[in-house]
């Protein structure tokens, strides 16, 4: 049974189109890594009033998913995205996990 993850990130003002463009051209290696580490049904939504991004992701195994951040392709993606969104010192997105308070299949 998949685990549902929700999280938010912050986009720099005026970078919505570039963020969307980059994701529309998501590298095949990144797609493969997401699937190899158990990620599926991955969606990201944008709130234009706050520049917040809301991510929704289903993972098979949270411990396996957490290891995906150590992959070379993930590190490369973070570096690629760092100029358009809030990031930590290692260029990982500043991300806040959100608690699921309701879900209906």
C-alpha positions in Angstrom: 0.0 0.0 0.0 1.4 3.4 -1.0 2.0 6.1 1.5 0.8 9.6 0.6 3.1 12.5 1.1 2.2 16.2 0.9 4.7 19.0 1.1 5.1 22.7 0.3 8.0 24.6 -1.2 8.4 28.3 -2.2 9.0 29.6 -5.7 10.7 33.0 -6.3 8.3 35.6 -7.6 8.0 35.6 -11.4 9.4 32.1 -11.8 6.2 30.1 -12.3 6.6 29.8 -16.1 10.2 28.7 -15.8 9.4 26.2 -13.1 6.6 24.7 -15.2 8.8 24.7 -18.3 11.6 22.8 -16.6 9.2 20.2 -15.2 7.6 19.8 -18.7 11.1 18.9 -19.9 11.9 16.7 -16.8 14.9 14.6 -17.6 14.3 10.9 -18.3 17.0 10.0 -15.7 15.0 11.9 -13.1 11.8 10.2 -14.0 13.5 6.8 -13.8 15.0 7.7 -10.4 11.6 8.7 -9.0 10.1 5.4 -10.1 13.1 3.3 -9.0 12.8 4.8 -5.5 9.1 4.0 -5.3 7.6 7.3 -6.2 4.4 7.5 -8.2 1.4 9.8 -8.8 3.6 12.8 -8.3 1.9 16.2 -8.8 3.0 19.8 -8.0 0.5 22.6 -7.8 1.2 26.4 -7.7 -0.6 29.0 -5.6 -0.1 32.3 -7.4 -1.2 34.4 -4.4 1.7 33.1 -2.2 4.2 31.6 -4.7 3.9 28.4 -2.7 4.2 25.0 -4.5 2.2 22.1 -3.1 3.5 18.6 -3.8 1.6 15.4 -3.7 3.4 12.1 -4.0 2.7 8.4 -3.3 5.7 6.3 -2.2 6.0 2.6 -1.7 8.5 2.8 1.2 9.4 6.0 2.9 12.9 4.7 3.9 13.6 3.9 0.3 12.2 7.2 -0.9 14.4 9.1 1.5 17.5 7.5 -0.1 16.6 9.1 -3.4 18.0 12.4 -2.2 21.5 10.9 -2.2 21.4 10.1 -5.9 23.6 12.0 -8.3 20.6 12.8 -10.5 18.6 14.3 -7.6 21.6 16.4 -6.6 22.0 17.6 -10.2 18.2 18.5 -10.3 18.5 20.5 -7.1 21.4 22.5 -8.5 19.4 23.1 -11.7 16.4 24.4 -9.8 18.2 26.5 -7.2 18.0 29.7 -9.1 14.2 29.8 -9.2 13.1 28.6 -5.7 14.0 28.8 -2.0 16.7 26.2 -1.2 18.9 25.0 1.6 22.7 25.3 1.6 23.0 22.0 -0.3 20.5 23.3 -2.9 17.7 21.0 -1.7 14.4 22.8 -1.8 13.2 24.3 1.4 10.3 21.9 2.0 7.8 21.6 4.7 5.9 18.3 5.2 2.2 18.6 5.5 0.0 16.4 7.6 -2.8 14.6 5.8 -6.0 15.4 7.6 -8.4 13.8 5.0 -8.1 11.3 2.2 -10.8 9.5 0.2 -10.0 6.8 -2.4 
